[in-house]
Amino acid sequence: MNPGIRLGGACTGLSLGPGSSCQLVVGSPAHKQAILDSLLSQVKGCIVEPDGGLISNLAVLENIALPAEFHRVGSAADRECRLSELTRHFGKDGALLRALDFARPAGLSPWQKRLAGFVRAMLMEPELIVFDSLFGGISRADASKVREFKRIFHLHFPFRHVIFVTYAEEPLLQGVVDQTVHLQESAAIV
């Protein structure tokens, strides 16, 4: 993605080297959506949304597995192995994630929805993972856990990219991201 991610015809100045991370501060929901659309048109990526992007009538485990199955990312055995690897990051022997296996999204806390969305994205093996406004509506302790998503992503995919999209600079990201970029809403985005 060097020399910089382009939005519309203009380079943003956002340059992501191998294994880098960024906090991208945007002005409004409409501006954010245009930026996300542009980013994902340039690289294979996944967005982790505050609600996890979960389908309400499916159990959490089905929600987690569905995109990777649909897009045939790896074999079924590969996906199962990756899921097992990921669960070890969340509680003793993956207990936290396993407890959610048969739950429905409506019964999850905001933190649990973010966790399920993160694991779901990880199974897609993205080149870029975007954490979209994940710090709002959760406790400070849960927000600290969200910060760990970057570490876990880079543990599994050390040369891939992480972007945290926020509306204001997030203090919890200080020392976590390599750069913070403020994108002006007046920038033309196609």
N, C-alpha and C positions, 0 to 999 in steps of 0.2 A: 504494500500500500504506500510505498514511497513514490514520489516526493511529497505527497499530501493528498488527503481525501478531497475530492472535488464535489462541490454542491452547485448545481447549475453549471455555468461556464467558468466559475471562479474557484480557485484553490482556497481552501479554508485556512491554510497554515497548520492544520492538524496533520501531523506526520507521525505515523505509527511504525516504529521499527520492530524487529522480531521480539516477541515477548513483552511488548510495552503495554502501558495502561494510561488511561486519560479520564479526567472528569470533564464532561462537555456540558457547559452551562447554557441553556437555551431560554428564550424569552416567553414562549406561550405554548399551549398544547398544539396549535396548528403549525407553528414553527417547528416544534419537536417532531411531529409526524412527517413533515417534509424532509427533515434531516435524516430521520430513520429510514425513510423510503430510499433516499439517495445513498446512504451508507450501504444498505442491503442490496442495492442494485450493483454495487461494485465488488462485493465479496460475499462468500457463503457465510452467513451469520445467523444467529438466533437472538431473540429479544426475551429477556426474563422480565415479565410485567408484574406489577404489585399483586395482582390476583392470580399469578402463576400461569395465566392463559389456559386455565383448566376448563374442561367441558363438564357442566354441572351434573349430567345424568350418568357419568362414568365414574367408577371407583378411581382412587388416586393412582394406583399402580397401572391401570389401563390408560389413564391420562399421561402418565410418564412414558409409557412404552409406545403409544400410538404413533407419534410423528416419526420416530426412527423405524418402526415397522413399515409405515406407509411409504417412506422414502427409501426403504431397503438399505439403511445404513448398517453395513456389516451383516453377518449372519445372525440368526436367532441366538446361537451359542455365544457369539461375540457380544451381543447386546446384553445377554444375561451375565456374562463375565464382567462387562463394564459396570453394570448395575451393582453387582456384588462389590466391585472395587470402590465404587462411589459410596455405598452405604456405610463402609467402615469409617468414613469421616464424620458420621452423624450418630453419636452415642455409642455406647459399648456394643460391639458387634453389629452396628447399624440399627440398633433397637428403635431409635427415633423414627427413621424412615420406614422400617417394617411395621411400626404401629399404625402407619397411615395407609398401608396397602389396600384395605377394603373400605376405608372411609370415603365419604363423598365430599366434594369441595365445599359445600355449604357448611359442613361441620368443622372445617379447619380454621385455625387462627390465621391472621395475616402473615405471621412468620412461617407457618407451615405451608401456606400457599406459595410463598416465595421459594421455600426449600424445594417443593415439588416441581415448580417451574424451572429452578436451576438444574435439578437432576435431569429433567426432561430435555433441557437444552444440551446438557453434557452428552447425552446419548446420541445427539445429532452430530457430534464431533465438529463443531463449527470452527471456522478460521477466525471469526470475530464473535464475541459474546457481548451483548449490550444489556446492562442492568438499568432498566427504565424506572426512575423515580422510586426506588425500593426503600428509602429511608423514612418516608412519611407513614404515619398511622401505626407505628410499632414502638415498643419500648426501646430505651437506650441499650439494654442488654441484647435484645433481638437485633438491633441495628449493628451492634458489634459483631454478631454472628454473620450478618450479611456481608460485612467486610471480608470475612473469611472465604467467601465465594471466589474472590480473585485469586487468593493463594491456592485454593484447591484446583481452580481452572488451570493455572500455570503449572501446577504440579503434574497434571495429566497432559497438558498441551503447552510446553514451555516456550515455544516460539510463536504462539498465536496472540491475538489482541483482545484487550478488555476495554470497554468504554462504560462509564457510569454517566447516565444522562440525568441532570438535575435542573431545577429552575433557579437555584441559588447555590453558591459554593457550600458544600457539605463539609463541616469541620471534621467529621469522622474519616474523611478521605485524605486528610493531611498525612503525609508520610506513606500513604498506601499507593497513590497513583504517581506516575512519572510527570504528568503535566496537567494543568487545568487550562481549558480553552473556553473563552466566552464568545459565542457566536451571536452577532447582531441580527436582530429580526429583519432589518432592512436588507440583508443580503438576499439577492435574487436566487431562488431555488427552483429548479425545473424538475 
